[in-house]
Amino acid sequence: MRMRTSGPILPICSSLVLVACAADSAGLPSNQAPVPSSAEPSPSSEPPSITFAWPDGAAPTVTRQLAGLDERYINPGAIIESDGTLHMFANLFTAWPGRVRIQHLVSSDGAKWTLAAPEPAIDSQDVPLGGLGADVSTGFVTDNGTWVLIFETVSSLDPWVLGRATAPTPDGPWTIDSEPILEGGPEGTWDAGGLAWPSVVRTQNGYAMYYTATARPGGDGMIGLAESTDGVTWTKRDAPVLEPLAEWEGGSLDRPRVAMTPVGMVMVYAGADLTDRGLAWSSDGVSWRRDGDVPVITQDDFPVEGKAWDAALLNREGALIYYLEIGTASGSAGTQVYRAEAELPER
């Protein structure tokens, strides 16, 4: 498994989202009631209120061939919406951990994508933070027009750290920070094993970044939160905001993907085996309530055979759009990116 934040230290597929879920900077509605703490299991046995469907069926939404690189695996990386256009910075690779190249694709509707440039926007070989690779996971555009991509370093043994790349436009050129923007805590702390799979949303006070953290490299994951007023300097919360409680989660949480909606913040996340995805709601970004006691997406729901890894989540025109990497970690089939959609409930 990919470090629970990743997986086998073999040629296997990585993952994210982020995902970049660009959010409405107007914040949450003032009449949104507080939600119970994530430390308390949901008392309800009702099914989730969200139902995802696969509008493209068995046809991938984004393929490795479309991305223009001869690699075995692809995940959606970061997706940023700007002026009505979606920008995907997809990760492509063959060995895991190993070199990752990030390709820029664009779409007006989220269904049909085109390659913006033949050359990679970023090559992990140019990342100065160590590790065997770097996987872009989320991104956003600042108030001054700077484009930001946030990635995790990829290593087989060392704790992963989060880094940042910036550019004046989505076409680059991209400049990679020489130092991490966020690292795990000291030995013995709940996040000492490293941080991975960040997902950033815009808030009333700046930015909120959700990520997977482990007490040791490759250990069980929990979801942490860091906040920033400028998107540059981040402050971590001392404790996780979501811990594994549901039976299906298998004692570990991974790959949080978060979006702002008119009815609160929504998070889609993975359990220990990565194939099943759960959903949670929050009114303040700190306390989260699971939407039902079972996953909103399971392997049985996939439009094709395979396992799942990284994902990206968007709220667009009243619907959640979830891009998921599905395929096999061995053989020549590899992975492709598939699209699931769900209508937002009226709450």
C-alpha positions as CSV (number, residue, x, y, z in Angstrom):
1,M,0.0,0.0,0.0
2,R,1.2,3.4,-0.7
3,M,2.3,4.3,2.8
4,R,-1.4,4.4,3.7
5,T,-0.5,7.7,2.4
6,S,0.8,5.8,-0.5
7,G,1.6,2.2,-1.2
8,P,3.9,-0.6,-2.1
9,I,7.4,0.4,-2.6
10,L,7.2,-1.1,-6.1
11,P,6.2,0.2,-9.5
12,I,2.7,1.0,-8.2
13,C,0.4,3.8,-8.7
14,S,0.3,6.9,-6.4
15,S,-2.3,9.2,-5.9
16,L,-4.5,13.0,-5.1
17,V,-6.7,15.2,-5.4
18,L,-6.7,17.6,-5.1
19,V,-7.2,18.2,-5.5
20,A,-7.4,21.3,-5.6
21,C,-10.8,22.4,-4.6
22,A,-11.1,26.1,-5.2
23,A,-13.8,27.3,-2.9
24,D,-16.1,30.2,-2.5
25,S,-14.3,32.9,-0.4
26,A,-17.6,34.1,0.9
27,G,-17.4,31.4,3.6
28,L,-20.0,29.3,5.2
29,P,-23.6,30.4,5.7
30,S,-24.2,32.0,9.1
31,N,-27.2,29.8,9.8
32,Q,-25.3,26.6,9.5
33,A,-25.6,24.7,12.8
34,P,-22.5,23.2,14.5
35,V,-21.8,19.6,13.8
36,P,-20.7,16.9,16.3
37,S,-17.0,16.3,16.9
38,S,-15.2,13.6,14.9
39,A,-14.3,12.0,18.1
40,E,-17.9,10.7,18.4
41,P,-19.2,8.0,16.0
42,S,-22.4,8.9,14.2
43,P,-25.4,7.6,16.2
44,S,-27.2,7.0,12.9
45,S,-27.3,3.9,10.9
46,E,-28.8,5.6,7.9
47,P,-27.1,5.4,4.5
48,P,-25.2,8.5,3.2
49,S,-27.2,11.4,1.8
50,I,-24.9,11.6,-1.2
51,T,-25.0,9.2,-4.2
52,F,-22.3,9.3,-6.8
53,A,-22.9,8.2,-10.4
54,W,-20.4,7.7,-13.3
55,P,-21.6,9.8,-16.2
56,D,-18.9,8.5,-18.6
57,G,-19.4,4.9,-17.7
58,A,-16.4,2.7,-18.4
59,A,-14.7,5.4,-20.5
60,P,-11.9,7.2,-18.7
61,T,-12.2,11.0,-18.5
62,V,-8.5,11.6,-18.6
63,T,-6.0,9.0,-20.0
64,R,-2.3,8.7,-20.0
65,Q,-2.4,8.9,-23.8
66,L,-4.2,12.2,-23.6
67,A,-1.7,13.5,-21.2
68,G,1.0,12.8,-23.7
69,L,3.5,10.8,-21.7
70,D,4.5,7.2,-22.0
71,E,4.0,6.3,-18.3
72,R,2.0,3.5,-16.6
73,Y,0.0,5.5,-14.1
74,I,-1.9,8.7,-13.9
75,N,-3.8,10.5,-11.2
76,P,-5.7,13.8,-11.3
77,G,-3.3,15.7,-9.0
78,A,-4.5,19.2,-8.5
79,I,-7.5,20.7,-10.2
80,I,-8.0,24.5,-10.1
81,E,-10.9,26.5,-11.5
82,S,-10.1,30.0,-12.8
83,D,-12.4,32.2,-14.8
84,G,-14.6,29.3,-15.7
85,T,-11.8,27.1,-16.9
86,L,-10.6,24.0,-15.1
87,H,-6.9,23.3,-14.9
88,M,-5.7,19.8,-14.1
89,F,-2.1,19.2,-13.1
90,A,-2.0,15.5,-13.4
91,N,0.8,13.2,-12.1
92,L,2.2,10.6,-14.4
93,F,4.8,8.0,-13.4
94,T,5.8,4.3,-13.8
95,A,7.9,3.5,-10.7
96,W,6.6,4.2,-7.2
97,P,8.4,5.7,-5.4
98,G,10.1,7.3,-8.4
99,R,10.2,10.1,-10.9
100,V,6.8,11.9,-11.4
101,R,6.1,14.3,-14.2
102,I,3.2,16.8,-14.0
103,Q,1.1,17.6,-17.1
104,H,-1.2,20.6,-17.5
105,L,-4.6,19.9,-19.0
106,V,-7.7,22.2,-19.4
107,S,-11.4,21.8,-19.6
108,S,-14.5,24.0,-19.8
109,D,-17.0,21.5,-18.6
110,G,-15.0,18.9,-16.6
111,A,-15.8,16.2,-19.0
112,K,-13.6,16.8,-22.0
113,W,-10.0,17.7,-21.4
114,T,-7.2,18.8,-23.7
115,L,-3.5,19.0,-23.2
116,A,-2.3,22.6,-22.6
117,A,1.3,22.0,-23.4
118,P,3.4,18.9,-24.5
119,E,6.2,19.4,-22.0
120,P,5.6,18.7,-18.3
121,A,4.8,21.7,-16.1
122,I,7.0,20.2,-13.3
123,D,9.4,17.3,-13.2
124,S,10.0,15.8,-9.7
125,Q,13.7,15.5,-10.6
126,D,13.8,19.3,-10.2
127,V,12.4,19.3,-6.7
128,P,15.1,20.2,-4.2
129,L,13.5,18.6,-1.1
130,G,14.9,15.1,-1.4
131,G,12.9,11.9,-1.7
132,L,12.5,9.7,-4.8
133,G,9.8,11.9,-6.3
134,A,7.1,14.5,-5.7
135,D,3.4,14.2,-6.3
136,V,1.2,17.3,-6.8
137,S,-1.9,17.1,-4.7
138,T,-3.7,20.5,-4.5
139,G,-3.5,24.1,-5.7
140,F,-5.1,27.5,-5.8
141,V,-4.7,31.0,-7.1
142,T,-3.9,33.8,-4.6
143,D,-5.5,37.2,-4.5
144,N,-2.5,38.7,-6.4
145,G,-2.9,36.2,-9.2
146,T,-0.1,33.8,-8.2
147,W,-0.7,30.2,-9.1
148,V,0.2,27.7,-6.3
149,L,0.7,24.0,-6.5
150,I,1.3,22.0,-3.3
151,F,2.9,18.6,-3.4
152,E,4.2,15.8,-1.1
153,T,7.7,14.4,-1.4
154,V,7.7,10.7,-2.1
155,S,10.1,8.4,-0.2
156,S,10.3,4.8,0.8
157,L,11.6,5.4,4.3
158,D,11.8,9.1,5.2
159,P,8.8,11.1,6.5
160,W,7.1,12.9,3.6
161,V,7.0,16.7,3.7
162,L,4.8,19.2,1.8
163,G,6.4,21.6,-0.7
164,R,5.2,24.5,-2.8
165,A,5.6,25.6,-6.5
166,T,4.5,29.0,-7.8
167,A,4.0,30.6,-11.2
168,P,2.6,33.8,-12.6
169,T,0.2,31.9,-14.9
170,P,-1.0,28.2,-15.2
171,D,1.5,27.8,-18.1
172,G,4.4,28.6,-15.8
173,P,7.3,29.0,-15.4
174,W,7.1,27.2,-12.1
175,T,9.4,28.0,-9.3
176,I,9.8,25.4,-6.5
177,D,10.5,26.5,-2.9
178,S,13.8,25.3,-1.6
179,E,12.3,24.5,1.9
180,P,9.1,22.6,2.8
181,I,6.0,24.5,3.7
182,L,5.0,21.9,6.3
183,E,6.6,18.9,8.0
184,G,5.6,16.3,10.6
185,G,6.2,16.8,14.3
186,P,9.0,15.5,16.5
187,E,9.4,11.8,17.4
188,G,6.5,10.5,19.4
189,T,3.9,12.9,18.1
190,W,0.8,11.8,16.1
191,D,2.2,13.3,12.8
192,A,5.9,12.4,13.2
193,G,5.7,9.9,10.4
194,G,5.1,12.6,7.8
195,L,2.4,14.5,5.9
196,A,0.8,13.7,2.5
197,W,-2.1,14.2,0.2
198,P,-3.0,17.8,1.1
199,S,-6.2,19.5,0.0
200,V,-6.6,23.3,0.2
201,V,-9.8,25.3,0.3
202,R,-10.3,29.1,0.6
203,T,-11.9,30.3,3.8
204,Q,-13.1,33.6,5.2
205,N,-9.7,34.0,7.0
206,G,-7.4,32.7,4.2
207,Y,-6.8,29.0,3.5
208,A,-7.4,25.7,5.2
209,M,-5.3,22.7,4.3
210,Y,-6.3,19.1,5.1
211,Y,-3.8,16.3,4.9
212,T,-3.0,12.7,5.9
213,A,-0.6,12.4,8.8
214,T,1.0,9.3,10.4
215,A,2.9,8.6,13.6
216,R,5.5,6.7,11.7
217,P,6.3,6.3,8.0
218,G,3.8,3.8,6.5
219,G,1.6,3.8,9.6
220,D,-2.1,4.3,10.0
221,G,-3.4,7.7,8.9
222,M,-5.4,10.5,10.5
223,I,-6.6,13.7,8.9
224,G,-4.9,16.9,10.1
225,L,-5.5,20.6,9.5
226,A,-3.2,23.5,8.9
227,E,-4.3,27.1,8.4
228,S,-2.8,30.1,6.6
229,T,-3.8,33.8,6.0
230,D,-1.6,34.2,3.0
231,G,-1.1,30.7,1.5
232,V,2.6,30.8,2.3
233,T,3.0,30.4,6.1
234,W,1.0,27.5,7.6
235,T,0.2,26.7,11.2
236,K,-0.8,23.1,12.1
237,R,-3.5,22.2,14.6
238,D,-2.2,20.2,17.5
239,A,-4.5,17.3,17.1
240,P,-6.2,15.5,14.1
241,V,-9.6,16.8,13.0
242,L,-10.8,13.3,11.8
243,E,-9.7,9.9,13.2
244,P,-10.7,6.4,12.0
245,L,-13.9,5.3,13.9
246,A,-16.1,3.5,11.4
247,E,-15.6,-0.2,10.8
248,W,-15.2,0.1,7.1
249,E,-12.3,2.6,7.6
250,G,-10.0,-0.2,8.8
251,G,-8.3,1.9,11.4
252,S,-6.8,4.4,9.0
253,L,-7.8,7.5,7.0
254,D,-6.2,8.8,3.9
255,R,-6.4,11.2,1.0
256,P,-8.8,13.8,2.2
257,R,-10.4,15.9,-0.6
258,V,-12.3,18.9,0.6
259,A,-14.6,21.4,-1.1
260,M,-16.7,24.4,0.0
261,T,-20.5,24.2,-0.7
262,P,-23.5,26.4,0.2
263,V,-24.4,24.0,2.9
264,G,-21.0,23.6,4.6
265,M,-17.6,22.0,3.9
266,V,-17.6,18.5,2.5
267,M,-14.8,16.0,2.6
268,V,-14.4,12.8,0.6
269,Y,-11.7,10.5,2.1
270,A,-10.4,6.9,1.8
271,G,-10.1,4.2,4.4
272,A,-7.2,1.9,5.0
273,D,-7.5,-0.1,1.7
274,L,-8.1,3.0,-0.4
275,T,-10.9,1.3,-2.5
276,D,-13.8,2.7,-0.4
277,R,-14.5,6.4,0.0
278,G,-16.4,8.0,2.8
279,L,-17.9,11.5,3.2
280,A,-18.1,13.9,6.0
281,W,-19.6,17.4,6.6
282,S,-18.4,20.4,8.6
283,S,-19.7,23.9,9.4
284,D,-16.4,25.2,10.9
285,G,-13.7,23.0,9.2
286,V,-12.6,21.6,12.5
287,S,-15.5,19.4,13.7
288,W,-16.6,16.8,11.1
289,R,-19.7,14.6,11.0
290,R,-19.7,11.4,8.9
291,D,-22.5,11.2,6.3
292,G,-23.8,7.8,7.2
293,D,-21.9,4.8,8.6
294,V,-20.9,3.3,5.2
295,P,-18.9,4.5,2.3
296,V,-20.4,6.7,-0.5
297,I,-18.2,4.9,-3.1
298,T,-17.1,1.3,-2.9
299,Q,-15.1,-0.9,-5.3
300,D,-18.4,-2.5,-6.4
301,D,-19.5,1.0,-7.7
302,F,-16.5,1.5,-9.9
303,P,-17.3,1.6,-13.7
304,V,-14.3,-0.7,-14.4
305,E,-12.4,-3.4,-12.6
306,G,-9.6,-2.3,-10.5
307,K,-8.4,-0.6,-7.3
308,A,-8.4,3.1,-6.5
309,W,-5.7,5.6,-5.4
310,D,-5.6,9.3,-5.8
311,A,-8.6,11.7,-6.4
312,A,-9.6,15.3,-6.8
313,L,-12.9,16.9,-5.7
314,L,-14.8,19.9,-7.0
315,N,-18.1,21.7,-6.2
316,R,-19.3,23.0,-9.5
317,E,-22.8,24.3,-10.4
318,G,-24.5,22.5,-7.5
319,A,-22.8,19.2,-8.0
320,L,-19.8,17.4,-6.5
321,I,-17.4,16.1,-9.2
322,Y,-14.9,13.5,-8.0
323,Y,-12.1,12.4,-10.2
324,L,-10.7,9.0,-9.2
325,E,-7.6,7.1,-10.3
326,I,-8.7,3.5,-11.0
327,G,-6.8,0.6,-12.4
328,T,-4.2,-2.1,-11.6
329,A,-0.8,-1.8,-9.9
330,S,0.7,-4.5,-11.9
331,G,0.9,-5.5,-15.6
332,S,0.5,-3.2,-18.5
333,A,-3.0,-1.9,-17.8
334,G,-2.0,0.7,-15.3
335,T,-4.4,3.4,-14.2
336,Q,-6.7,6.1,-15.8
337,V,-8.8,8.9,-14.3
338,Y,-12.6,8.4,-14.1
339,R,-15.3,10.9,-13.2
340,A,-18.1,10.5,-10.6
341,E,-20.8,13.1,-9.9
342,A,-23.3,13.7,-7.1
343,E,-26.0,16.3,-6.6
344,L,-25.6,18.3,-3.4
345,P,-28.5,17.7,-0.9
346,E,-30.7,20.5,0.3
347,R,-29.9,20.8,4.0
